[in-house]
Amino acid sequence: MFTVSRATANKSQSVKRSVSTPSGRISYSDQGSGPVALFVHGVLLNGHLWRHQQTGLSNLRRTIAVDLLAHGDTEVAPDQNVSVTANAKMLSEFLDALNIDKVDLVGNDSGGGISQIFSALYPERVRTITLTNCDTHDNWPPEAFKPFVAMVKAGGLRGTLEAMLSDKSIYRSPDALGPAYEHPENVTDETIENYLRPFLASNERTRDLERFVGGFRQQAHRCD
């Protein structure tokens, strides 16, 4: 049921694991001990986003940073629903698989939106909720992200990902993902590789991300 790709006996270091759920084989990093805090990243990212928070909180919480459906090392079937609501339901399945009843929930970006859906569907599983800058009912997708959504709809995702990986300065630029960071110049090449490379592992992985982003348009239509 469980797979550990890097093991360590030191609880101050993160352990990368995966676990089977009805929604797919979910990848996550696990660090520390105590009450569980679940960290949920946003679009084009993965659990690597929360590495510093996991280290900083490892003496207070067992911190778990999940890779959402269509992101990171999480593996899903070609017909698996990867919408934001499907991701919220996956989080509940994920907690079931780890025998975790309740969490301190932390969400960012579209992961913050997913966290809100999760909290509405499963309030009994949420001890506390913390949201950083994130999508919400009347801001999904955010105005600044709409050109990216349009580009994906037009079929330009794979070429855009390849361009950003070939020239990392594109990723950091004001016309790409630079505005998502306070200091985009500090985002390392290694971090960009960590975030984007999984999307190009296969054509299916790219299509999964296309379907995830396509769900933003449906979410926006429900908010209108």
C-alpha positions as CSV (number, residue, x, y, z in Angstrom):
1,M,0.0,0.0,0.0
2,F,2.8,2.4,0.9
3,T,6.0,3.2,-1.0
4,V,8.9,5.1,0.5
5,S,11.3,6.6,-2.1
6,R,13.7,8.1,0.4
7,A,13.8,7.0,4.0
8,T,15.4,8.6,7.0
9,A,15.3,8.0,10.7
10,N,15.7,11.8,11.4
11,K,12.3,13.4,11.9
12,S,13.8,16.8,11.1
13,Q,14.2,15.6,7.5
14,S,11.4,15.1,5.0
15,V,10.5,11.6,3.7
16,K,9.0,11.2,0.3
17,R,6.2,8.6,0.2
18,S,3.2,7.5,-1.9
19,V,0.0,5.8,-1.0
20,S,-2.8,4.2,-3.1
21,T,-6.3,5.7,-3.0
22,P,-9.4,5.3,-5.2
23,S,-8.2,8.5,-7.1
24,G,-4.7,7.2,-7.8
25,R,-1.3,6.7,-6.2
26,I,-0.8,9.9,-4.3
27,S,2.7,11.3,-3.6
28,Y,3.5,13.3,-0.5
29,S,6.3,14.3,1.8
30,D,6.1,13.6,5.5
31,Q,8.1,15.3,8.3
32,G,7.9,15.8,12.0
33,S,5.6,14.4,14.6
34,G,2.5,15.5,16.5
35,P,-0.9,16.6,15.3
36,V,-1.1,16.5,11.5
37,A,-0.9,19.7,9.3
38,L,-1.8,19.1,5.7
39,F,-0.3,21.5,3.1
40,V,-2.0,21.9,-0.3
41,H,-0.2,23.6,-3.2
42,G,-1.6,25.3,-6.2
43,V,-1.4,24.9,-10.0
44,L,2.0,24.3,-11.7
45,L,3.5,23.4,-8.3
46,N,3.8,20.4,-6.1
47,G,4.5,19.5,-2.4
48,H,8.0,20.8,-2.8
49,L,6.5,24.3,-2.3
50,W,6.2,23.6,1.4
51,R,9.7,22.3,2.2
52,H,10.7,25.3,4.3
53,Q,7.4,25.3,6.3
54,Q,7.8,21.6,6.9
55,T,11.2,22.0,8.3
56,G,10.3,25.0,10.4
57,L,7.2,23.2,11.9
58,S,8.6,19.7,12.3
59,N,9.0,20.1,16.1
60,L,5.3,21.1,16.4
61,R,3.4,19.1,13.9
62,R,3.6,16.1,11.6
63,T,3.6,18.0,8.4
64,I,2.3,16.4,5.2
65,A,2.7,18.1,1.8
66,V,0.6,16.3,-0.9
67,D,1.1,16.3,-4.7
68,L,-2.3,17.1,-6.1
69,L,-3.9,15.1,-8.9
70,A,-2.2,16.0,-12.2
71,H,0.9,17.4,-10.3
72,G,4.2,16.2,-9.0
73,D,4.8,12.5,-8.7
74,T,1.2,11.6,-8.1
75,E,0.0,8.9,-10.6
76,V,-3.6,8.8,-11.9
77,A,-5.5,6.7,-14.5
78,P,-6.1,8.4,-17.9
79,D,-9.8,8.7,-17.1
80,Q,-9.4,10.0,-13.6
81,N,-11.2,13.2,-12.8
82,V,-8.6,15.8,-11.9
83,S,-10.9,18.8,-11.3
84,V,-10.6,20.9,-8.1
85,T,-13.6,19.2,-6.5
86,A,-12.1,15.8,-7.4
87,N,-8.9,16.9,-5.7
88,A,-10.8,17.9,-2.6
89,K,-12.4,14.4,-2.5
90,M,-9.0,12.9,-3.1
91,L,-7.7,14.6,0.0
92,S,-10.3,12.8,2.1
93,E,-9.4,9.5,0.5
94,F,-5.7,10.3,1.1
95,L,-6.4,10.9,4.8
96,D,-8.4,7.7,5.0
97,A,-5.4,5.8,3.5
98,L,-3.1,7.2,6.2
99,N,-5.6,6.7,9.0
100,I,-5.7,10.4,9.8
101,D,-9.0,11.8,11.1
102,K,-8.4,15.5,11.4
103,V,-5.9,18.0,10.2
104,D,-4.7,21.6,10.4
105,L,-5.3,22.5,6.8
106,V,-3.0,25.0,4.9
107,G,-3.7,26.0,1.3
108,N,-2.1,28.3,-1.3
109,D,-3.2,29.5,-4.7
110,S,-5.7,27.1,-6.3
111,G,-4.8,24.7,-3.5
112,G,-6.4,27.3,-1.2
113,G,-9.6,27.0,-3.3
114,I,-9.4,23.2,-3.1
115,S,-8.9,23.5,0.7
116,Q,-12.1,25.6,0.9
117,I,-14.0,22.9,-1.0
118,F,-12.6,20.2,1.2
119,S,-13.6,22.1,4.3
120,A,-17.2,22.5,3.0
121,L,-17.4,18.8,2.1
122,Y,-15.7,17.4,5.1
123,P,-15.9,20.0,8.0
124,E,-15.4,17.2,10.6
125,R,-11.9,16.6,9.2
126,V,-10.7,20.2,9.6
127,R,-9.2,21.2,13.0
128,T,-8.1,24.6,11.7
129,I,-7.7,26.2,8.3
130,T,-5.1,28.7,7.1
131,L,-5.3,30.3,3.6
132,T,-2.5,32.3,2.0
133,N,-3.2,34.2,-1.3
134,C,-5.6,31.9,-3.1
135,D,-8.5,31.4,-5.4
136,T,-12.1,31.8,-4.1
137,H,-15.7,31.7,-5.4
138,D,-15.5,35.1,-7.2
139,N,-11.8,35.0,-8.1
140,W,-11.3,31.7,-9.9
141,P,-9.2,31.9,-11.9
142,P,-7.6,35.1,-10.8
143,E,-7.6,37.9,-13.4
144,A,-3.8,37.6,-13.8
145,F,-4.0,33.9,-14.5
146,K,-6.7,34.1,-17.2
147,P,-4.2,34.5,-20.1
148,F,-2.5,31.2,-19.0
149,V,-5.9,29.5,-19.0
150,A,-6.6,30.8,-22.5
151,M,-3.2,29.6,-23.7
152,V,-3.9,26.1,-22.3
153,K,-7.3,26.1,-24.0
154,A,-5.6,27.1,-27.3
155,G,-3.3,24.0,-27.1
156,G,-0.1,25.8,-26.1
157,L,0.7,24.2,-22.8
158,R,3.4,21.7,-23.8
159,G,5.3,24.2,-25.9
160,T,5.1,26.8,-23.0
161,L,6.4,24.3,-20.5
162,E,9.2,23.3,-22.8
163,A,10.2,26.9,-23.3
164,M,10.3,27.7,-19.6
165,L,12.4,24.6,-18.9
166,S,14.8,25.4,-21.7
167,D,15.2,29.0,-20.6
168,K,14.4,29.4,-16.9
169,S,14.4,33.2,-17.2
170,I,11.1,32.9,-19.1
171,Y,9.5,31.2,-16.0
172,R,10.7,34.2,-13.8
173,S,9.7,36.9,-16.3
174,P,6.8,39.3,-15.8
175,D,5.0,37.7,-18.8
176,A,5.1,34.2,-17.2
177,L,5.2,33.2,-13.6
178,G,7.3,36.0,-12.2
179,P,4.3,37.9,-10.8
180,A,3.5,34.9,-8.6
181,Y,6.7,35.6,-6.5
182,E,7.8,38.5,-4.4
183,H,11.4,37.8,-5.6
184,P,11.3,35.7,-8.8
185,E,15.0,36.1,-9.2
186,N,15.5,33.9,-6.1
187,V,13.7,30.9,-7.7
188,T,16.4,28.5,-8.5
189,D,16.7,26.5,-11.7
190,E,16.4,23.3,-9.6
191,T,13.1,24.4,-8.1
192,I,11.7,25.2,-11.6
193,E,12.8,21.8,-12.8
194,N,11.1,20.2,-9.7
195,Y,7.8,22.0,-10.4
196,L,7.6,21.7,-14.2
197,R,9.5,18.6,-15.4
198,P,6.8,16.1,-14.2
199,F,4.3,17.7,-16.5
200,L,6.4,16.6,-19.5
201,A,7.1,13.0,-18.3
202,S,4.5,11.9,-20.9
203,N,1.8,13.2,-23.1
204,E,-0.7,11.9,-20.7
205,R,0.8,14.0,-17.8
206,T,0.6,17.1,-20.0
207,R,-3.1,16.3,-20.8
208,D,-3.8,15.8,-17.1
209,L,-2.6,19.3,-16.4
210,E,-4.7,20.6,-19.3
211,R,-7.7,19.0,-17.8
212,F,-6.9,20.5,-14.4
213,V,-6.6,24.0,-15.8
214,G,-9.7,23.4,-18.0
215,G,-11.6,22.9,-14.8
216,F,-10.9,26.5,-13.8
217,R,-13.1,27.7,-16.7
218,Q,-15.9,25.5,-15.4
219,Q,-15.4,26.9,-11.9
220,A,-15.5,30.4,-13.3
221,H,-18.8,29.7,-15.1
222,R,-20.4,28.4,-11.9
223,C,-19.3,31.7,-10.2
224,D,-20.8,33.9,-12.8
